[in-house]
Amino acid sequence: MCFTMRKRPSDAAPTHAATIRRRLTLTADLGTNSIKALKRAIALATFVTPTVVYFQDGKKEVYLSAAVQRHLRKLYDSLRRGEPILSRTRFANFLEMEQGEQAPLLTEEKYTFGKFLEVWWLEFGLKAEKPISLDQKDLSKPISNYFISSSHNTYLSGNQLSGRSTADAYRRVLRRGCRCVEIDVWDSDTQSSTPERPRDASSKPPSRFEHVRHLSGGSLHTAAAHLKGTVEEKIEKTRQMLGVEKTHSHSPRCSKSELSPPPFGREVGAPFDPASLANDLDTERSSMRSRPSLPPDEPIVMHGYTFTAPVGFREVCKAIREVAFETTNLPIIVSLEVHADQEQQGVMVQIMKEEWAGLLVDKPNDTCPNGRMPRLEELLNKILVKVKRASPSPEGTMSTLSPNTTIEDDASGSEEDRSSLLNGAKKPKVPICESLSALAIYTHSEHFTNFESPAAKIPSHIFSINENKILELIASKHHELFSHNRHFFMRAYPKGLRFDSSNLDPSQFWRKGVQMVAMNWQSWDEGMMLNEAMFSGEHGWVLKPPGYRSEDALAPDEEAFPHRTLDLIITVLAGQHIPLPEGTSSAHSRSLRPVVKCELHVEKVEERPGAFIDGAGKVRECDYKQRTGAGKTDHPDFSNVKNNFQFLGVQRVMEQLSFVRFKVEDDALRLVSLRDACVGWACIRLDRLATGYRFVHLFDANGNQTQGVLLIRVDKHFR
């Protein structure tokens, strides 16, 4: 493994020292070892910008800042213990005792500093996150024994009220490792002349505002469509009164939005401003007119009873097929929230069978006997549909039991938030047709009433429950909830008040065995950081730890999994290429004052069943959150500031469901701006946090990987 970083471009004129360094770099392959040694010495003594270090006789190179190289040189000197060159025995002891390597094999008797770095880097690696061996991934368990990376309202690219619906959103989340996506399906949008308001042939042509309304009005409830139209007309009248020129799709602002998709995710800490809704609507109208028209008489995908723009159901299905198994062959679950009538449901079935031919699970697996959930290895390269059942239960599915209700248990908001429409009327119930219901082979939606109901015993059922309701069940029915989730699927989704696409904390739901925690991938906030850590390198499916699986059902909760106490010490040594605040130039790099914050995400006292919490019993924030002092520049050395995190005596830690989260902030920006000062972050599952000297790779505020790294030392012990 080789960690390669390019030198950061600079607008400044090259110095004489930089010219010397560049000449040395260009002639290194032809030079001698003494020239390379001289080059490194000059770099350490003079340069702040990372300089090249060659491995394997110049065939491989990495860039390391002066601060990072100083710490690694200091480590090498301490390992030598006064000897001129590091011995094989001491190198092996370091790799085994400090780095946690198992029986490291070293072939040479002595190691110079350059050879020490080369062997350590290329043969053992310095990444803080342990790699996943996909060849050794256990696929032999029933699919309900895995946590699944899941998305809520996948089609949205922004907030929940006025964000744009796009098929590209499915491509992005699937390529990122999501394996459970959601599609909200509504009747064809072309039915602009609705039964309530048939258009008379002699009436005047519709205004452009009516035309825009009909683009989504056919599938919205009349009250919501009317409200949307009123807002649009108010905006236009205000523009005309003020004499403000209308912004068209060919303007720079709209052209930028159309030519390059908006950043996939709301920036960490970015506020949701209701006042910006009008501008969002204008942008959506422009983009809707510029995009291809929706296919006639085919269902559409959108967030109902809001101002979101639609996208065609077929277009979404094509996007899913296009990238479904581009990076992995592990199965996908498509969660359908159906608001379309039965005629359009039949069209949905036809489209799915056409677009997902050869991939769609439309009949029980021959190798899976009735009553048993399939193993993960039996569903490779397959797409499963999650949808409600029709009544009575169709033949050929796993169960003869089916509820006779069509309650909207999968609504995007809580029942309190979404049970009635804007005009006070009850939301209409949508019966599911037989052909669509027949696709719910191993994943069918059930309305939750209680854990004793017949529906709660059907192997293929999935309870989709609002986050607030699950928290209530954790408090009142903890053992029943945990026992259910050992055997059967449960899906948690965000409460309806999260209009800004913010996220819940998924870790507390995973710790209760909830397999699918649907996240708003539009926002890279704390919840999405934890989700990234949970499924990093896992291709969207993570086997539950011992005690959480169906095979552990006979073991009491207290005996099923170990309760261990954690001692964790992390020292931040240095960094390089720390990302700059968004919108700032490279000239800001010298004024950057990076602060590293570290948070330990473990089971808190208030999460434990039956725990009595009073004012003195709550966990103090400082117990799990700590920070360094401020470093200097984008290549900081933290040696001269507080750089130590200590989490000692942390009880009841489940390593596979606990996380360490790093957040780098610009301390200078925090003092002068109300904006979130986050410039980079990383999050690592505790069982995958490697010990010893390690590099932490940083993401930016929009979830994109950067060149930024932190050099840390990790000391982790359980007792």
N, C-alpha and C positions, 0 to 999 in steps of 0.2 A: 504494500500500500504506500502510495507516495502522495504527500500533501503538497500541492504546488500552488503558489500564489504569484500573481503578476504584480510587478511594481506599479504603484499607484501613479497615474499620469499627473503631471504638474505643469502649470502654466509658467512657472518661474524659470528664468534663464539658468542653464546648468552651471554649476560652480566648477572651479578647477579640480577640486577633489572628485566631483561627480564624473568629470571627463576621464580622470585617471581610472576610476572604478569601471566606467563603461569600456575602456580599452582593455582592462584586465578581463572583463567578462567575455569580450569578443575573442580574446586570444587564449582563453583558459584551456580549451581542448588541445592547444598546441604547446602550452607552457608546461613547466615542471611543478612538482608538489610545493616547492618553495614559493613559487609565484602565487599559487592558490592560498597558501598560508598567509602570505603578505596581504593578499586581497582581503581575507577574512579579518586580519588584524586591523587593517585600515577601516573596514566596515564597522567593526566593534567600537573603534575609537572615535570615529568621525560622524557616521551617518545615522540619521533618524529613520529615513525611509528603509523598508526591508531590503536586504541584499541577498544575492543568490548564494546558495550552498550546494555544491555538487556531490552527487552520489554515483557510485558505480563508474568511476573514471570519467566523469563528465556526461554520462548518458542520461542521468536524471538530475533534476534540480528542484530545489524548493527555495522559497523566499522567507527569510526570518528577520524580524526587526532586531535592532541592537539590544533592546531590553530582553527580548526572548532569548537571544543568543547568550547574553550575560548570565541569565538564570540557568541555562543548560550547561554552560561552561562551569559555573559554580557547582552544579550537581556533579559533573564529571570529576572535578578536582576533589570533592569530598569523598567520592567513591574510591579514588586512587589511594587515599590515606598516606600521602607522602611519597608514594612510588611514582617514578617518571611516567609510566604507562599503566592503564587499567588492565588487571589480570582477568582471565576467563572466569575464575572462581568468584571474584567479587562482582563481575558483571552478571553472572548467573544468579547470584544471591539477590542482587538488586531486582532483576526481572521477576524472580519468584516471590520474594518477600514484599517488595514495594509495589510492583506492578501487577501482581496476582497471576502471572503466567504459570502454566503447568509444565514442569520439567522442560525448561527452555533448552534447546540444543544449540550450542555454540561450537564452532569448528576451529577457531584460532586461539592461540595462547595469550596474545596481547592485543589490546585495542587502543589505537590512538583516538583523539577526540572525534575526528572526522569519521573513522570507522565505527566508533561507538554510536554516533548519531545514525549512520547509514543502516547498520544492522538493526538497531532499535526501531527506526522509522519504517523500514521496508519489510522486515520480517515479523515484527510484533505489533506495530502500530501505536499511535498515541491518541486516537479518538476517545473522547470521554464516554461515548455511547457504544456499548459492546455490540458488535455486528450480529445479525440474525442469520443462522444457517437454514436456508429454505429447504435444503435437502433433508434436514432432520426435523422439519416441522411436522407435528403430529396431526394428521388429517383423519384419524380413525374414529373420532368421537362423533356422536349425534350432533347435528348442526345447532341444537339448542344449548350445547355445552361451550359455545364460543361467544365472545364479545365481538360485535360487528360495527365497523366504522359507518356511521349513519348520518344522513343529511335531512334537514327539515326545509320544506318549501324550496327544493333544490333549484327550481327554475328561476328564482329571483336573483338579480345581480345587485340589489341595493336594499333599502329598508322595506318593511312589510306593507306599507301603505301605497307607495308610489313607485317602487322599484320596477325595473324592466324585466319581463320574462324572456328568457333566451335559452336556446338549445346549447349554446356554448358553455353555460353553467354546468351542464351534465358532463361535458367533455373534461372540464377542469377538475371537478371533484373526483371523477373516476380515475383520471390520470394521477391524482394525488393520493389514491388509495381508498376512497369511499366505496363501500360495497352494498349500501342500502340507500336508494334514492327515492324521493317522493314526487309524485305527479298528481296535481289537482286538475281534474278533467271536467270540462263544462260543454254544454251544447254548442254546435256550430255557430260561429259568430256572424254568419252571413244572413241570418234570419232577422234582417233589420225591420221588416214589417211584422211585428209581433201580433199575436191574437188580441192583446189588449188595445193595440193602436194600429189597425190596418191602414195602409196608405191609400188614399183616394186618388184615382187616376187624374182627376181634374185639379188636384191640389198643386200648389207651387212647388218647384224643386226644392229639395232639402238644402238648408244653408250649410256652409262648410263646418259650422259648429255641430249641427245635427249629424252630419256625416261622420265626424270624429267620434261623437258619442256612440253612434251605432257600431263602431268598431269593437267596442267592448260592452255596449249596452245590451246587446242581444243575450249575453250570458250573465249579466249582472241582474240583480233584483231591481225592479222599477225604481224603488226609492233611492238606491245607491246610484243608479244611472242618472236619475234626475238631479241628485246632489252634485254629481260630477259635472253635469252640463251647466248647472247654475254657477259653479266655481269658475268654469272656463269662460262663460259669458261675462262674468264680473271682471275677470282678468282682462279680457279684450276691451270691454267698455272703459276700464280704467286707463289702459294704454292709449285709446283714442282720445280720451279727455285730456290726458297729460301730453299728448303729442309724441309719445315714445314710439320709436320705430320698432316694428316687430322683428324678432330674431328668427331668421329662416335657416333651413337645414344646410344651406351653402355657406353660412357664416363661419368664421374660424372656430367659434365655440362649439357649434353643433358638428362641424366637419371633423374636429378632433375626436368627438365622442363616437362618431360613426366609423372613422378610419381605424381607430385603435380602441378596442373594448375598454370600458372603465376598469380601474384596478379591481382585482377580484378580492374584495373585502373592504369593509370600513376600517379606517386606520384605528389602531389601538387608542382608546380613550377619546376618539372623535365624538363630539356631542351630536345628538339628533335634534335638529332644529325644525319644529313644526312650521315656522314661517317660510322655510325654503320649499314647502310642498308645492306652492304655485309655480315656482321656477321649474321644479321637477316635472310637473304636468306639461308645461310648455315643451320641455326637452323631449318628453315621451311622445307628444303629438308629432313633433318633427321627425323623430326616429320611426314612428309608426307609418308615416306617409312615405318615408324613404325605403322601408323594407318591403320585400315581396309580399303580395296579397296572400291572405290565408286561403288554403284550399277550400272550395265550397263544399258544404254538407259533411265536413269532417270535424270531429271534436277539437276543441282548443284547450290550452293549458294556461292557467292564470290563477291569481289569488282572488277569490271571490269577495264581493262586497267591499272592494277597495278600488283604488285608482290605478292599479297595475295594468300594463299593456300585455296582451296575450301573445302566445306563440302556438303554432300548430302542433297537435298531438303526434302526427306522423313525423314532423321534423324532429321532435324530441326522441321518438323511437329510433329514427335513423342515427341520431347523434349517439345514443346509447350503444347501438350495435357497432358503430364505427370504432369506438374506443373501449368497448366492454372488456375485452381480453387482450388488450394491447400490452399491458404490463404484468398480468398474472392470469392464471386459469381458474382462480377461485371464483365461486358463483356470486351472482348479483341478485339482490332482492329488490323488486320494484314495488313500492308501496303506493297503491292507487287510492286516492280520495275522490270518489265518483259523485258528481253533481249532474251528470248528463242523464237524459231520459233513456228508456230502454232501447229505442231505435238507434240512438247514438252509441249506446253501449255495444250493440252488435257491430257497429262500424269499428269501435275500439278493438274488439276481438279480431276482426278481419285484419286490421292494420298490424297488430302485434304478431299475428301468425305470419303475415307477409314479411315484415321487417326483421323479425327474430326467428325466421325459419331455421330449424336445426339447433337452435339454442333454447327456445322456450320450453319449459317443463309444462306439458299439457296433459300428461297422464302419469300415473304412479310408476316409479322405477321398478323394473322387473326383479331386481335383486333385493328390493326392500319389501318385506312382508307387511301385510296390513297391520296397522297399529304400532309400527315402529318408525320413528323419525330416521331419515337417511343419514348416513355418515357424510362428513364433508367431502371425503374422497370419492363419493358416489355422485357428486353434483358438479364435477369440474366442467368448466366451459358451459355452464347453464344459467339461464335467467329464470328466477322464480317470481311469481306474481302474488302479492299480498292484497287481498280484497275481501270485502264482506261476502258471506254466503247468501244465496237465495234460500227460500223456504218452499218446499222441503229440500233437504240436502241432496245434491245431485249424486248420481251413481258414479262409482269409480273413484271417489275420494276417500279419505282415510276414516271418515266418521259417519255414523248414521244419526248423530245428534246434531241439531242445528237450531238456533234460536229463531223465533218467528217475529223478530223485531228488526226494524231498519233505522234505529236510532243513530244519529251522527256521532258515533263515539270517536271518530278520527278527525273531528273538526280542528281547524288550526288553532283556535283559541280555547280557553276553558269553557265549560258549559255555562258558567255565569256570564262570561263575556260575550258568547256567541249564540246563546239559545234563542234569541229573537232578532228580527231584522230592524233596520233603522226606523221603520214606521210602527214598530211594536208587535208586528205579526210574528207568529212562530215560524221558524225555518222549516221549509217543506222537507219531508222525508223522501228519500230516493230509493225505491226497491231495486235490487240487483237482478239482472236477467240471468237465465240459466246458463247461457253460453259463457258469460263472463265469470259467473260463480264457479264454473267447472275448472277454471284455471287456478283456483286456490287449492292446490294439491297439498302442499306441506306448510303453507303459510297463509292462514285465513284469519281475518279480523273478527274479533268478538267484542261485544260491549261488556265492560266489566260491571258486575253487580257485587259479587263477593267470591271468596276463594272456595266456598262449598258448593257453588252452582255446578250443574252438569257440564256447562260449557268450559269450566275451569279444568276439566279432566280430559278434554279432547287433545290428543297429542299435537295436532297441527295448529292449535289456536294461538293467537297473539293478542294480548291485551295492550292497546295503545292508551296510555293514561297521561294526563297533564302532570307537569312537574309538581304542582302544589298538592294534587291528590296523592301522588306517591309519597311525598313528605308526610302527609297525614297518615298514610298506611304504615310508614316506617315507625311512626310514634305509637300507633294503636294496634297494628297487626304485624309486628316485625317478624316473628317466627313463621307465621303463615306466608308472608311475602317472600321470605328467603327460601322456604321450602318449595313454594310454587316455582320460583325462578331456577331452582336446581333442575327441574324437569322440563319446564315450558317457557316459551318466549314471552318477554314483556318489552314494550317500547315506551320510552319516556320522550315527551316532546315539550317544547317551551310554552310557557303560559302566554295567553293571548295579548297581554299588556307589553310584550317585548316588541313594540313597533319598530324600534331602532335596530332590530336583528341582533340584539345582544344575546348572550348565552348563559345557560345554567352551568353549575359546576358538575361536570359529568362524573367525577371520581366518587362522589358520595352515592351515586346511583349504581355505578359498577360495584361498589363495595356491598351493595344489597343484591347483587346478582342480576341486575337489569342488563339484558344483552344488547339492546339497541337504544342508545341515547342520541336522539336526533338533534343535530347541531345546526345552527345558522352559519353556514360556511361563508356568508357574506361579511362576517366580522371576525377579525383575528384578535380576539380578546382573550382573557385568561382561560375561559372554557375551551376555546379552539387550540390554545397552546397545549393544554392537557391532552386533548384529543390527538394532536400531532404526536405527542410523546408516547401515548398508549399504543398507537398503531404504526409507529415509525419502522419501516422495513418489514412489516408483518403482512402487507398486502390486504389489509382490511379485516382479517379474521385472527383473533387472539384466543387461544385456548384458556378457559377459566382455570384459576389455580386450584390445587387440591382443596376439597371441602365445599367447592361451589358447583360440582358436577353431579349429574344424575346418579353416577356410581357411588357417590358419597352419601346417599339419602339416609342410610341406616345409622350413620354416625351422628351423635348429638353435636349441636353447633359448637360447644366448647371444646370438643375433642377433634372436630373435623379438620381444623387448621391451627397451626401453632401461633401462639401469641409471643412475639419476640420484642425485646427492647433494643433500640437503636442508639448507637453513638456515632455521630457523623461530624467530621471536621473538614471544612473546605477552605483552602488558602488560595486567594487570587494573586498570582504572581505578576502577570503582564498581559498585554494585549497588542494586537496589530490590526490595521485596517478596520478599526471600529467605525461602523456606518455613521455618516453625518446626518444631522436632522434633515428631514425632507424639505427640499426647496433651497438648501444652502449650498454655496459653492465650495470647491476644494480649498479656497483660501481660509475657510472657517476651521480647517483641521487643527491649526495651532491653538485656537481659542477653545477647542472642545475640552470639557472637563467631565470625563466619563465617571459615573458612579455605578457600581455593580450591586444590584439588590438580589438577594437569594431568599426564596420561600420554600419551605418544606410542606408538601401537601400530603397529610396523613389523616387517618381517622381522628376526628376531634372528639372531645369528651361529650359534647352535645349530640353526636351522632350515635352514641352507644345505646343499645336498648335498655329501657328502664332507668336511664341515668337521671338523677335529680340534679337539676342545674339551678343554682342561685347566683347572686351577684359575685360571690367569691369563688364559685366553681367553674366559671367559664375560662377557657384557655385564653391567656393574654396574647395579643397579636405579636408582641416581641418574642414570644417563645418560638414562633415559626417563621418570622420575618426578620432579616438582618441585612445590613448594608456595609459597603466599604467606604473609605474616604474617597475624595475626588482625585482622580489621576489627571494627567496633563497630555494633551494632543490626542490624535487618533491612534498613536502607538504608545500607550501609557505603560509606565512601570509603577506598580502599586507597592513597592518595597518600603516606601517612606510614609505610608498612610495605613490606617486600619484596614487590614485585608484578610481578616480571619472570620469565618462563620463557624459557630459551634452549636450543634443540636445534640445535646447529651441527655441520656436517660429517657428517650421518647418511647413510650410504652405502646403495646398492642399494634405493632407495625406489621402489615401485610405487604411484603416487599414488592410483589407483582402489581399491587393496586395503590402504590404510593409514588410520589413524584418530587423531583427537585427542579425548581424553575428559576432561571436566571433572567434578569431584566437589566439592561444597560440604559442609563438615562444621562442626559447632558445636564449637569448640575448648573451650568451657567444659564442654559435656556430656561430651566425651571424657575430661576430667580427673577427673570424678566418677562415671562410669558405665562399666560393661563393655559396654553396648549400642553397636551401630554408631551413630556420630555423624553419619551421612550425612543431610542435610536436602534436598539437591537435586543433580541431575546433568544433564549434556548430553553428547552424543557426536556427532561430525561426521566424515564421510568426508573425507579430506584433499583430494581433488580438488574437493570442494564447499565447502571452507573459504574464505570470501571474505576478501580483504585489506582493510586500513584499519581505520577505526573501526566497530565492529559490536556488535550486541546478541546475546547468547547466551540463548536461552529455556530455562528449567530444568524438568525433570520431578521429581516427588517419588519417594520410595523404593519406591512401588508402581507406578511407570510412568505416573502420571497427569500431564498437563500442568498447570503452575501459572502464577501471574502473575509469578513470579520471573524476573529477568533480570540478566545481568552486562554491563556496558559494557567492551569490550576493544579493544585495538589489535593487529592482526595484520600481521606482516611476514614474507612467505613467498617464498623464492627457490629455484630449482633450478639446478644447474650440472653 
